[in-house]
């Protein structure tokens, strides 16, 4: 997919350390950020036996979306039992996958439309980014 406003691929920019404090409330919402952050970590823990915690980077997307990715030197094996996906992806792609699962879960559980709408938008913005990601095929297989 292409960013329709600029006709350019969606790009990601790592959030600087001094801007991290505002990142989660901005993208998950004032009340849901306390749920969103640990849920992303929990999804990656559930999906990858290779993940054992650690530092994460936060990324803003040029289309208004976001994602989180663990800072790890090597790839992660991902197992999605619900769709029988099994593969190895970079830490960045694993973060995209975990963020998509977390956004989907929160959006499904939140009943307030004012909170749910932006999460659904962020889910679709991240899908747009995944479409042009170097590991987009694996990301889509994992979330299918």
URQUIDA-V145094 format. One record per pair of residues at least 24 apart in sequence whose ideal C-beta (glycine too) atoms are under 10 Angstrom apart, sorted by the first residue. I is the first residue (numbers start at 1). J is the second residue. D is the distance in whole Angstrom. If there is no record, write none. Layout:
BEGIN
[[I J D] [I J D]]
END
This chain:
BEGIN
[[1 63 9] [1 124 9] [1 127 8] [1 128 5] [1 129 9] [1 130 9] [1 131 4] [1 132 7] [1 136 10] [2 63 10] [2 128 8] [2 131 9] [2 132 8] [3 61 9] [3 62 6] [3 63 5] [3 64 10] [3 125 9] [3 128 7] [3 129 9] [3 132 9] [4 63 9] [4 128 9] [5 62 9] [5 63 8] [5 64 10] [6 62 8] [6 63 9] [8 62 7] [8 63 9] [8 132 10] [9 62 8] [9 63 10] [9 128 9] [9 129 8] [9 131 9] [9 132 4] [9 133 10] [10 61 5] [10 62 5] [10 63 5] [10 64 9] [10 65 7] [10 125 7] [10 126 9] [10 127 10] [10 128 5] [10 129 4] [10 130 9] [10 131 8] [10 132 6] [10 133 9] [11 59 10] [11 60 10] [11 61 7] [11 62 5] [11 63 9] [11 129 8] [11 132 9] [12 57 10] [12 59 4] [12 60 7] [12 61 6] [12 62 8] [12 65 9] [12 66 9] [12 67 7] [12 69 9] [12 92 8] [12 96 9] [12 126 10] [12 129 6] [12 133 9] [13 58 10] [13 59 7] [13 60 5] [13 61 8] [13 62 8] [14 57 5] [14 58 7] [14 59 6] [14 60 8] [14 69 9] [15 57 7] [15 58 4] [15 59 7] [15 60 6] [15 66 8] [15 68 10] [16 58 9] [17 57 10] [17 58 10] [19 58 8] [19 60 9] [20 56 10] [20 57 9] [20 58 6] [23 58 5] [23 59 9] [23 60 8] [23 66 7] [23 68 9] [24 58 8] [24 66 9] [24 68 9] [26 58 10] [26 60 9] [26 66 8] [26 118 10] [27 58 8] [27 60 8] [27 61 10] [27 64 9] [27 65 8] [27 66 4] [27 67 9] [27 68 9] [27 99 10] [27 103 9] [27 118 8] [27 119 9] [27 122 6] [27 125 10] [28 66 9] [28 102 9] [28 103 9] [28 106 8] [28 115 9] [28 118 9] [28 119 7] [28 122 8] [29 106 9] [29 110 9] [29 112 9] [29 114 9] [29 115 5] [29 116 10] [29 118 6] [29 119 7] [29 122 10] [30 115 9] [31 110 9] [31 112 9] [31 115 7] [32 106 6] [32 107 10] [32 109 10] [32 110 7] [32 112 10] [32 115 6] [32 116 10] [32 118 9] [32 119 7] [35 102 9] [35 105 9] [35 106 6] [35 109 9] [35 110 9] [36 68 9] [36 99 9] [36 102 6] [36 103 8] [36 105 10] [36 106 6] [36 119 8] [36 122 10] [37 68 8] [37 102 9] [38 102 9] [39 98 9] [39 99 9] [39 101 8] [39 102 4] [39 103 9] [39 105 7] [39 106 7] [39 109 10] [40 67 8] [40 68 5] [40 69 9] [40 70 10] [40 95 8] [40 98 5] [40 99 5] [40 100 10] [40 101 8] [40 102 4] [40 103 9] [40 105 10] [40 106 10] [41 68 8] [41 70 9] [41 98 8] [41 102 9] [42 98 9] [42 101 9] [42 102 8] [42 105 10] [43 94 10] [43 95 10] [43 97 8] [43 98 4] [43 99 8] [43 100 9] [43 101 4] [43 102 5] [43 103 10] [43 104 10] [43 105 8] [44 68 9] [44 69 9] [44 70 7] [44 76 8] [44 78 9] [44 91 9] [44 94 6] [44 95 7] [44 97 8] [44 98 4] [44 99 9] [44 101 9] [44 102 9] [45 98 9] [46 79 9] [46 80 9] [46 81 9] [46 98 9] [46 101 8] [47 76 8] [47 77 9] [47 78 5] [47 79 6] [47 80 6] [47 81 9] [47 85 9] [47 94 7] [47 97 7] [47 98 7] [47 101 7] [47 142 8] [48 72 10] [48 75 10] [48 76 5] [48 77 6] [48 78 5] [48 79 7] [48 88 10] [48 89 9] [48 91 10] [48 94 6] [48 97 9] [48 98 8] [49 76 9] [49 77 7] [49 78 10] [49 79 7] [50 74 8] [50 75 8] [50 76 5] [50 77 5] [50 78 9] [50 79 10] [50 88 9] [50 91 10] [50 94 9] [51 76 6] [51 77 9] [51 78 9] [51 91 9] [51 94 7] [51 98 9] [54 91 10] [56 91 9] [56 95 7] [56 98 10] [57 91 9] [57 92 8] [57 95 8] [58 95 9] [58 99 10] [59 92 8] [59 95 8] [59 96 9] [59 99 9] [59 126 10] [59 129 9] [61 122 9] [61 125 6] [61 126 7] [61 128 8] [61 129 5] [62 125 9] [62 128 10] [62 129 8] [63 121 10] [63 122 10] [63 124 9] [63 125 5] [63 126 9] [63 128 6] [63 129 7] [64 118 10] [64 121 7] [64 122 8] [64 125 6] [64 128 10] [65 99 9] [65 103 9] [65 121 8] [65 122 5] [65 123 8] [65 124 8] [65 125 3] [65 126 5] [65 127 9] [65 128 7] [65 129 6] [65 130 10] [66 99 8] [66 103 9] [66 122 6] [66 125 8] [66 126 7] [66 129 9] [67 92 9] [67 95 6] [67 96 5] [67 97 9] [67 98 8] [67 99 4] [67 100 8] [67 102 10] [67 103 9] [67 122 9] [67 125 9] [67 126 6] [67 129 7] [67 130 9] [68 95 5] [68 96 9] [68 98 7] [68 99 5] [68 102 9] [69 93 8] [69 94 7] [69 95 3] [69 96 7] [69 97 10] [69 98 8] [69 99 8] [70 94 7] [70 95 6] [70 98 8] [71 95 9] [75 135 10] [78 138 8] [78 139 10] [78 141 9] [78 142 6] [79 142 9] [80 141 8] [80 142 5] [80 143 8] [80 144 8] [82 143 10] [82 144 9] [83 141 8] [83 142 8] [83 143 8] [83 144 5] [84 141 10] [84 144 10] [85 138 8] [85 140 10] [85 141 5] [85 142 5] [85 143 8] [85 144 7] [86 141 9] [86 142 9] [87 135 9] [87 137 9] [87 138 5] [87 139 10] [87 141 7] [87 142 7] [88 135 10] [88 138 8] [89 133 10] [89 134 10] [89 135 5] [89 138 5] [89 139 7] [89 141 10] [89 142 8] [90 133 9] [90 134 8] [90 135 6] [90 138 9] [92 133 8] [92 134 9] [92 135 8] [92 139 10] [93 130 8] [93 133 7] [93 134 8] [93 135 4] [93 136 8] [93 137 10] [93 138 6] [93 139 6] [93 142 8] [94 135 9] [94 138 10] [94 139 9] [94 142 9] [96 126 7] [96 127 9] [96 129 7] [96 130 6] [96 133 7] [96 135 8] [96 136 9] [96 138 10] [96 139 5] [96 142 9] [96 143 9] [97 126 10] [97 130 9] [97 135 9] [97 138 8] [97 139 6] [97 140 10] [97 141 10] [97 142 5] [97 143 6] [98 142 10] [99 123 9] [99 126 6] [99 130 10] [100 126 6] [100 127 7] [100 130 7] [100 139 8] [100 140 10] [100 142 8] [100 143 5] [101 142 9] [101 143 7] [103 127 10] [104 143 8]]
END
